[in-house]
Amino acid sequence: MSDASHGRRRRSSSLIYTEPPETIEQQSDQAALPNLNASWVNSKGAWTIHVVLIIALKIFYDTMPGVSQETSWTLTNISYMAGSYLMFHWVQGIPFEFNAGAYDNLNMWEQIDNGDQYTPTKKFLLTVPIVLFLMSTHYTHYDLTYFIINCLAVLAVVIPKLPSVSPPCCCHRMWHFCVSENRFILLPHRMQVTPGPGVALLTLCTEPPYESGSFHGSRRVGVVFSTN
């Protein structure tokens, strides 16, 4: 049997596996790594780029021959809404492999600020499409056809951002289990158990629809299984 099979021995369930003990340095490096896929939205200039993109789109459509101001504003609104929906709500996961697939089932909106709602960044991202919709409605002179088009576009972006629609990110909700003699014991909150011979600690990072002590669900986030 190869060394890889000895180092990682899988059991009947794909959810549970053993790994060699990690050093303190490795654990510290893993905890220090941010989610690069979503952390950029809080960087300097990240908010400004939205305004720059909207202005660039407006100038682009204004330079097209035969495009009226009403059509230009509507196209600007639709283009921004489509790009926003594609980036924040359509694409799931991250293009980096450093978190054991913890974000595979989460889109960028659910990853931003660890899933917390009503943060300054999320308030800004929710406000921009609404303001753009109001401006588009005003400069199209409240034409019914343009209003319906712009309204549908903004609803497609705003509704997925609402807390009642966007599921709360519980990626940092940790269930702690004591694994001893092939039995799982759900540990009470704050209870500490030191791994020893025949005893291991299983830390399960979950999101809905997982429940306490249940391994049945459609969305797996990540598992850390450490032994001593």
PyRosetta script that sets phi, psi and omega in degrees:
from pyrosetta import init, pose_from_sequence

init()
pose = pose_from_sequence("MSDASHGRRRRSSSLIYTEPPETIEQQSDQAALPNLNASWVNSKGAWTIHVVLIIALKIFYDTMPGVSQETSWTLTNISYMAGSYLMFHWVQGIPFEFNAGAYDNLNMWEQIDNGDQYTPTKKFLLTVPIVLFLMSTHYTHYDLTYFIINCLAVLAVVIPKLPSVSPPCCCHRMWHFCVSENRFILLPHRMQVTPGPGVALLTLCTEPPYESGSFHGSRRVGVVFSTN")
pose.set_psi(1, 140.2)
pose.set_omega(1, -175.0)
pose.set_phi(2, -71.5)
pose.set_psi(2, 165.4)
pose.set_omega(2, 178.8)
pose.set_phi(3, -65.3)
pose.set_psi(3, -32.6)
pose.set_omega(3, -179.2)
pose.set_phi(4, -64.5)
pose.set_psi(4, -37.9)
pose.set_omega(4, -179.9)
pose.set_phi(5, -69.8)
pose.set_psi(5, -31.1)
pose.set_omega(5, 176.3)
pose.set_phi(6, -72.5)
pose.set_psi(6, -35.2)
pose.set_omega(6, -177.2)
pose.set_phi(7, -72.0)
pose.set_psi(7, -32.1)
pose.set_omega(7, 180.0)
pose.set_phi(8, -133.1)
pose.set_psi(8, 106.2)
pose.set_omega(8, -174.9)
pose.set_phi(9, -106.3)
pose.set_psi(9, 110.8)
pose.set_omega(9, -177.4)
pose.set_phi(10, -84.9)
pose.set_psi(10, 147.9)
pose.set_omega(10, 176.8)
pose.set_phi(11, -105.9)
pose.set_psi(11, -170.0)
pose.set_omega(11, -175.2)
pose.set_phi(12, -63.7)
pose.set_psi(12, -32.0)
pose.set_omega(12, 179.4)
pose.set_phi(13, -94.9)
pose.set_psi(13, 133.7)
pose.set_omega(13, 179.8)
pose.set_phi(14, -73.8)
pose.set_psi(14, -9.8)
pose.set_omega(14, -178.9)
pose.set_phi(15, -80.0)
pose.set_psi(15, -22.8)
pose.set_omega(15, -172.9)
pose.set_phi(16, -117.9)
pose.set_psi(16, 127.5)
pose.set_omega(16, 174.9)
pose.set_phi(17, -153.8)
pose.set_psi(17, 161.6)
pose.set_omega(17, -179.9)
pose.set_phi(18, -106.7)
pose.set_psi(18, 147.9)
pose.set_omega(18, 177.7)
pose.set_phi(19, -131.6)
pose.set_psi(19, 154.1)
pose.set_omega(19, 175.4)
pose.set_phi(20, -60.7)
pose.set_psi(20, 147.2)
pose.set_omega(20, 179.6)
pose.set_phi(21, -58.8)
pose.set_psi(21, 138.8)
pose.set_omega(21, 179.3)
pose.set_phi(22, -93.5)
pose.set_psi(22, 149.3)
pose.set_omega(22, 178.0)
pose.set_phi(23, -75.0)
pose.set_psi(23, 164.8)
pose.set_omega(23, 178.3)
pose.set_phi(24, -63.1)
pose.set_psi(24, -36.1)
pose.set_omega(24, 179.3)
pose.set_phi(25, -63.9)
pose.set_psi(25, -42.2)
pose.set_omega(25, 179.1)
pose.set_phi(26, -64.9)
pose.set_psi(26, -42.1)
pose.set_omega(26, 179.1)
pose.set_phi(27, -65.0)
pose.set_psi(27, -37.8)
pose.set_omega(27, 178.8)
pose.set_phi(28, -66.4)
pose.set_psi(28, -40.5)
pose.set_omega(28, 178.7)
pose.set_phi(29, -64.1)
pose.set_psi(29, -39.8)
pose.set_omega(29, -179.8)
pose.set_phi(30, -66.5)
pose.set_psi(30, -40.2)
pose.set_omega(30, -179.2)
pose.set_phi(31, -71.5)
pose.set_psi(31, -24.9)
pose.set_omega(31, -177.0)
pose.set_phi(32, -84.0)
pose.set_psi(32, -15.8)
pose.set_omega(32, -176.8)
pose.set_phi(33, -76.0)
pose.set_psi(33, 124.9)
pose.set_omega(33, 176.4)
pose.set_phi(34, -82.8)
pose.set_psi(34, 169.7)
pose.set_omega(34, 174.6)
pose.set_phi(35, -80.9)
pose.set_psi(35, 96.1)
pose.set_omega(35, -175.0)
pose.set_phi(36, -64.6)
pose.set_psi(36, -20.5)
pose.set_omega(36, -178.9)
pose.set_phi(37, -72.4)
pose.set_psi(37, -26.0)
pose.set_omega(37, -175.7)
pose.set_phi(38, -122.6)
pose.set_psi(38, -14.4)
pose.set_omega(38, -176.2)
pose.set_phi(39, -70.8)
pose.set_psi(39, -20.1)
pose.set_omega(39, -177.0)
pose.set_phi(40, -66.8)
pose.set_psi(40, -22.4)
pose.set_omega(40, -177.9)
pose.set_phi(41, -67.1)
pose.set_psi(41, -17.5)
pose.set_omega(41, 177.0)
pose.set_phi(42, -98.7)
pose.set_psi(42, 4.0)
pose.set_omega(42, -178.9)
pose.set_phi(43, -78.0)
pose.set_psi(43, 164.3)
pose.set_omega(43, 179.0)
pose.set_phi(44, -65.5)
pose.set_psi(44, 128.3)
pose.set_omega(44, 180.0)
pose.set_phi(45, 89.9)
pose.set_psi(45, -5.6)
pose.set_omega(45, -178.8)
pose.set_phi(46, -67.6)
pose.set_psi(46, -34.0)
pose.set_omega(46, 178.0)
pose.set_phi(47, -74.4)
pose.set_psi(47, -36.6)
pose.set_omega(47, -176.8)
pose.set_phi(48, -65.2)
pose.set_psi(48, -31.2)
pose.set_omega(48, -176.4)
pose.set_phi(49, -63.0)
pose.set_psi(49, -28.8)
pose.set_omega(49, 177.9)
pose.set_phi(50, -65.9)
pose.set_psi(50, -44.1)
pose.set_omega(50, 178.6)
pose.set_phi(51, -65.3)
pose.set_psi(51, -41.3)
pose.set_omega(51, 179.4)
pose.set_phi(52, -63.1)
pose.set_psi(52, -42.2)
pose.set_omega(52, 179.4)
pose.set_phi(53, -64.1)
pose.set_psi(53, -40.8)
pose.set_omega(53, 179.4)
pose.set_phi(54, -64.6)
pose.set_psi(54, -44.2)
pose.set_omega(54, 178.3)
pose.set_phi(55, -63.7)
pose.set_psi(55, -41.5)
pose.set_omega(55, 179.2)
pose.set_phi(56, -63.8)
pose.set_psi(56, -41.3)
pose.set_omega(56, 177.4)
pose.set_phi(57, -63.6)
pose.set_psi(57, -41.8)
pose.set_omega(57, 179.9)
pose.set_phi(58, -63.6)
pose.set_psi(58, -43.7)
pose.set_omega(58, 178.8)
pose.set_phi(59, -64.5)
pose.set_psi(59, -39.9)
pose.set_omega(59, -179.7)
pose.set_phi(60, -61.6)
pose.set_psi(60, -46.8)
pose.set_omega(60, -179.1)
pose.set_phi(61, -72.1)
pose.set_psi(61, -27.6)
pose.set_omega(61, 176.7)
pose.set_phi(62, -68.3)
pose.set_psi(62, -29.2)
pose.set_omega(62, -179.1)
pose.set_phi(63, -80.8)
pose.set_psi(63, -10.6)
pose.set_omega(63, 179.2)
pose.set_phi(64, -77.3)
pose.set_psi(64, 129.6)
pose.set_omega(64, -178.3)
pose.set_phi(65, -68.1)
pose.set_psi(65, 142.5)
pose.set_omega(65, 176.7)
pose.set_phi(66, 81.1)
pose.set_psi(66, 5.8)
pose.set_omega(66, -179.2)
pose.set_phi(67, -101.0)
pose.set_psi(67, 119.6)
pose.set_omega(67, 179.4)
pose.set_phi(68, -76.7)
pose.set_psi(68, 169.0)
pose.set_omega(68, 179.0)
pose.set_phi(69, -64.4)
pose.set_psi(69, -37.5)
pose.set_omega(69, 178.0)
pose.set_phi(70, -62.8)
pose.set_psi(70, -45.1)
pose.set_omega(70, 179.0)
pose.set_phi(71, -68.3)
pose.set_psi(71, -36.9)
pose.set_omega(71, 179.8)
pose.set_phi(72, -62.6)
pose.set_psi(72, -45.7)
pose.set_omega(72, 178.5)
pose.set_phi(73, -64.7)
pose.set_psi(73, -39.1)
pose.set_omega(73, 179.6)
pose.set_phi(74, -66.4)
pose.set_psi(74, -43.0)
pose.set_omega(74, 178.5)
pose.set_phi(75, -65.3)
pose.set_psi(75, -38.1)
pose.set_omega(75, 176.5)
pose.set_phi(76, -62.1)
pose.set_psi(76, -44.0)
pose.set_omega(76, 179.6)
pose.set_phi(77, -63.7)
pose.set_psi(77, -46.3)
pose.set_omega(77, -178.5)
pose.set_phi(78, -64.9)
pose.set_psi(78, -41.8)
pose.set_omega(78, -178.5)
pose.set_phi(79, -63.6)
pose.set_psi(79, -44.2)
pose.set_omega(79, -180.0)
pose.set_phi(80, -66.7)
pose.set_psi(80, -42.2)
pose.set_omega(80, -179.6)
pose.set_phi(81, -64.4)
pose.set_psi(81, -41.0)
pose.set_omega(81, -180.0)
pose.set_phi(82, -64.7)
pose.set_psi(82, -44.2)
pose.set_omega(82, 178.0)
pose.set_phi(83, -65.2)
pose.set_psi(83, -38.6)
pose.set_omega(83, 178.9)
pose.set_phi(84, -66.0)
pose.set_psi(84, -42.5)
pose.set_omega(84, 179.5)
pose.set_phi(85, -65.6)
pose.set_psi(85, -41.7)
pose.set_omega(85, -179.9)
pose.set_phi(86, -63.2)
pose.set_psi(86, -41.6)
pose.set_omega(86, -175.8)
pose.set_phi(87, -76.4)
pose.set_psi(87, -45.6)
pose.set_omega(87, -170.5)
pose.set_phi(88, -93.8)
pose.set_psi(88, -20.7)
pose.set_omega(88, -171.9)
pose.set_phi(89, -127.8)
pose.set_psi(89, -20.9)
pose.set_omega(89, -175.3)
pose.set_phi(90, -91.5)
pose.set_psi(90, -50.6)
pose.set_omega(90, -176.5)
pose.set_phi(91, -77.1)
pose.set_psi(91, 131.3)
pose.set_omega(91, 178.8)
pose.set_phi(92, -113.9)
pose.set_psi(92, 156.9)
pose.set_omega(92, 179.1)
pose.set_phi(93, 82.8)
pose.set_psi(93, -173.5)
pose.set_omega(93, 178.8)
pose.set_phi(94, -135.2)
pose.set_psi(94, 153.3)
pose.set_omega(94, -179.0)
pose.set_phi(95, -84.5)
pose.set_psi(95, 16.1)
pose.set_omega(95, -178.2)
pose.set_phi(96, -118.4)
pose.set_psi(96, 148.7)
pose.set_omega(96, -179.2)
pose.set_phi(97, -116.3)
pose.set_psi(97, 78.0)
pose.set_omega(97, 177.2)
pose.set_phi(98, -139.4)
pose.set_psi(98, 4.0)
pose.set_omega(98, -175.4)
pose.set_phi(99, -129.1)
pose.set_psi(99, 20.7)
pose.set_omega(99, 175.7)
pose.set_phi(100, 57.6)
pose.set_psi(100, 34.7)
pose.set_omega(100, 176.3)
pose.set_phi(101, 73.0)
pose.set_psi(101, 26.2)
pose.set_omega(101, -176.5)
pose.set_phi(102, -67.2)
pose.set_psi(102, -21.4)
pose.set_omega(102, -176.6)
pose.set_phi(103, -115.5)
pose.set_psi(103, 17.4)
pose.set_omega(103, -174.3)
pose.set_phi(104, -61.8)
pose.set_psi(104, -32.4)
pose.set_omega(104, -176.5)
pose.set_phi(105, -104.0)
pose.set_psi(105, 14.3)
pose.set_omega(105, -178.9)
pose.set_phi(106, -115.6)
pose.set_psi(106, 135.4)
pose.set_omega(106, 172.7)
pose.set_phi(107, -82.7)
pose.set_psi(107, 177.5)
pose.set_omega(107, -173.6)
pose.set_phi(108, -65.4)
pose.set_psi(108, -36.7)
pose.set_omega(108, 179.9)
pose.set_phi(109, -61.1)
pose.set_psi(109, -38.5)
pose.set_omega(109, 179.1)
pose.set_phi(110, -74.3)
pose.set_psi(110, -20.0)
pose.set_omega(110, 179.4)
pose.set_phi(111, -87.6)
pose.set_psi(111, -25.5)
pose.set_omega(111, -175.9)
pose.set_phi(112, -62.5)
pose.set_psi(112, 131.9)
pose.set_omega(112, 177.9)
pose.set_phi(113, 54.2)
pose.set_psi(113, 35.6)
pose.set_omega(113, 178.0)
pose.set_phi(114, 58.6)
pose.set_psi(114, 27.5)
pose.set_omega(114, 177.1)
pose.set_phi(115, 85.1)
pose.set_psi(115, 0.6)
pose.set_omega(115, 179.2)
pose.set_phi(116, -67.9)
pose.set_psi(116, 141.0)
pose.set_omega(116, 179.6)
pose.set_phi(117, -93.8)
pose.set_psi(117, 155.6)
pose.set_omega(117, 174.3)
pose.set_phi(118, 60.8)
pose.set_psi(118, 33.3)
pose.set_omega(118, 170.0)
pose.set_phi(119, -79.7)
pose.set_psi(119, 161.9)
pose.set_omega(119, -180.0)
pose.set_phi(120, -54.9)
pose.set_psi(120, -40.8)
pose.set_omega(120, -179.8)
pose.set_phi(121, -65.0)
pose.set_psi(121, -44.2)
pose.set_omega(121, -179.2)
pose.set_phi(122, -69.5)
pose.set_psi(122, -33.5)
pose.set_omega(122, 175.0)
pose.set_phi(123, -64.0)
pose.set_psi(123, -40.8)
pose.set_omega(123, 178.7)
pose.set_phi(124, -65.0)
pose.set_psi(124, -46.4)
pose.set_omega(124, -179.4)
pose.set_phi(125, -65.5)
pose.set_psi(125, -24.6)
pose.set_omega(125, 175.7)
pose.set_phi(126, -82.2)
pose.set_psi(126, -30.3)
pose.set_omega(126, -177.6)
pose.set_phi(127, -77.5)
pose.set_psi(127, -38.0)
pose.set_omega(127, -175.3)
pose.set_phi(128, -57.1)
pose.set_psi(128, -52.3)
pose.set_omega(128, 179.8)
pose.set_phi(129, -63.6)
pose.set_psi(129, -31.7)
pose.set_omega(129, 178.4)
pose.set_phi(130, -68.3)
pose.set_psi(130, -44.2)
pose.set_omega(130, 178.2)
pose.set_phi(131, -63.8)
pose.set_psi(131, -42.1)
pose.set_omega(131, 178.5)
pose.set_phi(132, -63.1)
pose.set_psi(132, -38.0)
pose.set_omega(132, 177.1)
pose.set_phi(133, -64.1)
pose.set_psi(133, -43.2)
pose.set_omega(133, 179.3)
pose.set_phi(134, -64.8)
pose.set_psi(134, -40.3)
pose.set_omega(134, 177.3)
pose.set_phi(135, -65.6)
pose.set_psi(135, -42.2)
pose.set_omega(135, 178.9)
pose.set_phi(136, -63.9)
pose.set_psi(136, -39.4)
pose.set_omega(136, 178.5)
pose.set_phi(137, -65.2)
pose.set_psi(137, -40.2)
pose.set_omega(137, -179.7)
pose.set_phi(138, -66.8)
pose.set_psi(138, -47.2)
pose.set_omega(138, -175.2)
pose.set_phi(139, -79.5)
pose.set_psi(139, -8.2)
pose.set_omega(139, 170.1)
pose.set_phi(140, -95.4)
pose.set_psi(140, 9.2)
pose.set_omega(140, 174.8)
pose.set_phi(141, 59.2)
pose.set_psi(141, 34.1)
pose.set_omega(141, 174.3)
pose.set_phi(142, 57.4)
pose.set_psi(142, 32.5)
pose.set_omega(142, 175.7)
pose.set_phi(143, -65.6)
pose.set_psi(143, 135.5)
pose.set_omega(143, -173.5)
pose.set_phi(144, -62.9)
pose.set_psi(144, -42.8)
pose.set_omega(144, -178.5)
pose.set_phi(145, -63.2)
pose.set_psi(145, -49.5)
pose.set_omega(145, 178.6)
pose.set_phi(146, -63.9)
pose.set_psi(146, -36.6)
pose.set_omega(146, -179.6)
pose.set_phi(147, -62.5)
pose.set_psi(147, -44.3)
pose.set_omega(147, -179.7)
pose.set_phi(148, -62.8)
pose.set_psi(148, -43.7)
pose.set_omega(148, -179.4)
pose.set_phi(149, -63.1)
pose.set_psi(149, -48.2)
pose.set_omega(149, -179.3)
pose.set_phi(150, -66.9)
pose.set_psi(150, -34.8)
pose.set_omega(150, 179.8)
pose.set_phi(151, -66.9)
pose.set_psi(151, -43.7)
pose.set_omega(151, 178.4)
pose.set_phi(152, -63.1)
pose.set_psi(152, -37.8)
pose.set_omega(152, -179.8)
pose.set_phi(153, -65.3)
pose.set_psi(153, -44.5)
pose.set_omega(153, -178.2)
pose.set_phi(154, -71.6)
pose.set_psi(154, -33.5)
pose.set_omega(154, 177.8)
pose.set_phi(155, -65.1)
pose.set_psi(155, -36.1)
pose.set_omega(155, 179.8)
pose.set_phi(156, -64.8)
pose.set_psi(156, -22.9)
pose.set_omega(156, -179.3)
pose.set_phi(157, -99.1)
pose.set_psi(157, -35.5)
pose.set_omega(157, -175.5)
pose.set_phi(158, -78.0)
pose.set_psi(158, -42.2)
pose.set_omega(158, -175.8)
pose.set_phi(159, -58.8)
pose.set_psi(159, -45.2)
pose.set_omega(159, 178.8)
pose.set_phi(160, -64.3)
pose.set_psi(160, -16.4)
pose.set_omega(160, -179.8)
pose.set_phi(161, -85.8)
pose.set_psi(161, -12.9)
pose.set_omega(161, -176.9)
pose.set_phi(162, -71.2)
pose.set_psi(162, 143.1)
pose.set_omega(162, -179.3)
pose.set_phi(163, -60.3)
pose.set_psi(163, -32.1)
pose.set_omega(163, -179.0)
pose.set_phi(164, -71.8)
pose.set_psi(164, -18.6)
pose.set_omega(164, -179.8)
pose.set_phi(165, -103.2)
pose.set_psi(165, -46.1)
pose.set_omega(165, 179.8)
pose.set_phi(166, -77.8)
pose.set_psi(166, 120.0)
pose.set_omega(166, -178.7)
pose.set_phi(167, -66.7)
pose.set_psi(167, 141.0)
pose.set_omega(167, 179.0)
pose.set_phi(168, -64.1)
pose.set_psi(168, 135.8)
pose.set_omega(168, 178.9)
pose.set_phi(169, -76.7)
pose.set_psi(169, 115.5)
pose.set_omega(169, 178.6)
pose.set_phi(170, -109.3)
pose.set_psi(170, 32.4)
pose.set_omega(170, -175.3)
pose.set_phi(171, -66.1)
pose.set_psi(171, -21.1)
pose.set_omega(171, -179.6)
pose.set_phi(172, -103.0)
pose.set_psi(172, 12.8)
pose.set_omega(172, 174.1)
pose.set_phi(173, -84.1)
pose.set_psi(173, 119.3)
pose.set_omega(173, -173.1)
pose.set_phi(174, -110.8)
pose.set_psi(174, 125.1)
pose.set_omega(174, 172.1)
pose.set_phi(175, -98.8)
pose.set_psi(175, 129.5)
pose.set_omega(175, -177.9)
pose.set_phi(176, -106.8)
pose.set_psi(176, 127.3)
pose.set_omega(176, -179.5)
pose.set_phi(177, -122.7)
pose.set_psi(177, 144.9)
pose.set_omega(177, 171.4)
pose.set_phi(178, -101.5)
pose.set_psi(178, 122.5)
pose.set_omega(178, -179.1)
pose.set_phi(179, -105.4)
pose.set_psi(179, 111.6)
pose.set_omega(179, -178.1)
pose.set_phi(180, -143.8)
pose.set_psi(180, 126.6)
pose.set_omega(180, 178.4)
pose.set_phi(181, 54.9)
pose.set_psi(181, 45.3)
pose.set_omega(181, 176.2)
pose.set_phi(182, 61.1)
pose.set_psi(182, 25.7)
pose.set_omega(182, 177.4)
pose.set_phi(183, -122.5)
pose.set_psi(183, 144.6)
pose.set_omega(183, 177.4)
pose.set_phi(184, -99.8)
pose.set_psi(184, 131.5)
pose.set_omega(184, 177.3)
pose.set_phi(185, -126.2)
pose.set_psi(185, 117.1)
pose.set_omega(185, 177.9)
pose.set_phi(186, -73.1)
pose.set_psi(186, 119.5)
pose.set_omega(186, -175.8)
pose.set_phi(187, -80.9)
pose.set_psi(187, 140.8)
pose.set_omega(187, 173.3)
pose.set_phi(188, -62.1)
pose.set_psi(188, 158.2)
pose.set_omega(188, -179.4)
pose.set_phi(189, -60.2)
pose.set_psi(189, 137.2)
pose.set_omega(189, 178.2)
pose.set_phi(190, 74.1)
pose.set_psi(190, -1.6)
pose.set_omega(190, 179.8)
pose.set_phi(191, -74.7)
pose.set_psi(191, 136.2)
pose.set_omega(191, -178.4)
pose.set_phi(192, -112.3)
pose.set_psi(192, 133.1)
pose.set_omega(192, 176.7)
pose.set_phi(193, -130.1)
pose.set_psi(193, 129.5)
pose.set_omega(193, 179.6)
pose.set_phi(194, -89.6)
pose.set_psi(194, 122.7)
pose.set_omega(194, 178.0)
pose.set_phi(195, -60.7)
pose.set_psi(195, 141.2)
pose.set_omega(195, 178.1)
pose.set_phi(196, -148.1)
pose.set_psi(196, -170.3)
pose.set_omega(196, 179.0)
pose.set_phi(197, -59.0)
pose.set_psi(197, 121.1)
pose.set_omega(197, 179.2)
pose.set_phi(198, 81.1)
pose.set_psi(198, -1.9)
pose.set_omega(198, -179.2)
pose.set_phi(199, -126.1)
pose.set_psi(199, 132.4)
pose.set_omega(199, -179.8)
pose.set_phi(200, -135.4)
pose.set_psi(200, 161.8)
pose.set_omega(200, 177.1)
pose.set_phi(201, -111.6)
pose.set_psi(201, 130.6)
pose.set_omega(201, 178.0)
pose.set_phi(202, -113.0)
pose.set_psi(202, 119.3)
pose.set_omega(202, 177.5)
pose.set_phi(203, -107.7)
pose.set_psi(203, 119.2)
pose.set_omega(203, -175.5)
pose.set_phi(204, -111.5)
pose.set_psi(204, 118.0)
pose.set_omega(204, 177.5)
pose.set_phi(205, -94.5)
pose.set_psi(205, 118.6)
pose.set_omega(205, -170.1)
pose.set_phi(206, -128.0)
pose.set_psi(206, 169.0)
pose.set_omega(206, 169.2)
pose.set_phi(207, -144.0)
pose.set_psi(207, 162.9)
pose.set_omega(207, 179.4)
pose.set_phi(208, -53.7)
pose.set_psi(208, 143.7)
pose.set_omega(208, 14.8)
pose.set_phi(209, -98.8)
pose.set_psi(209, 25.4)
pose.set_omega(209, 176.1)
pose.set_phi(210, -64.3)
pose.set_psi(210, 149.5)
pose.set_omega(210, 175.9)
pose.set_phi(211, -130.0)
pose.set_psi(211, 166.5)
pose.set_omega(211, -178.6)
pose.set_phi(212, -58.1)
pose.set_psi(212, 126.4)
pose.set_omega(212, 175.9)
pose.set_phi(213, 74.1)
pose.set_psi(213, 6.5)
pose.set_omega(213, -177.8)
pose.set_phi(214, -115.5)
pose.set_psi(214, 137.0)
pose.set_omega(214, 178.1)
pose.set_phi(215, -108.6)
pose.set_psi(215, 14.8)
pose.set_omega(215, -179.9)
pose.set_phi(216, -99.8)
pose.set_psi(216, 120.3)
pose.set_omega(216, -179.9)
pose.set_phi(217, -177.5)
pose.set_psi(217, 162.8)
pose.set_omega(217, -175.2)
pose.set_phi(218, -94.0)
pose.set_psi(218, -8.2)
pose.set_omega(218, -174.1)
pose.set_phi(219, -131.7)
pose.set_psi(219, 107.3)
pose.set_omega(219, 176.1)
pose.set_phi(220, -93.6)
pose.set_psi(220, 138.1)
pose.set_omega(220, -179.9)
pose.set_phi(221, -108.5)
pose.set_psi(221, -57.2)
pose.set_omega(221, -179.6)
pose.set_phi(222, -176.3)
pose.set_psi(222, 156.3)
pose.set_omega(222, -178.9)
pose.set_phi(223, -136.5)
pose.set_psi(223, 136.2)
pose.set_omega(223, 172.8)
pose.set_phi(224, -121.6)
pose.set_psi(224, 119.7)
pose.set_omega(224, -175.5)
pose.set_phi(225, -121.6)
pose.set_psi(225, 108.7)
pose.set_omega(225, -175.7)
pose.set_phi(226, -117.4)
pose.set_psi(226, 141.6)
pose.set_omega(226, 177.5)
pose.set_phi(227, -125.0)
pose.set_psi(227, 166.7)
pose.set_omega(227, -179.6)
pose.set_phi(228, -123.4)
pose.dump_pdb("model.pdb")
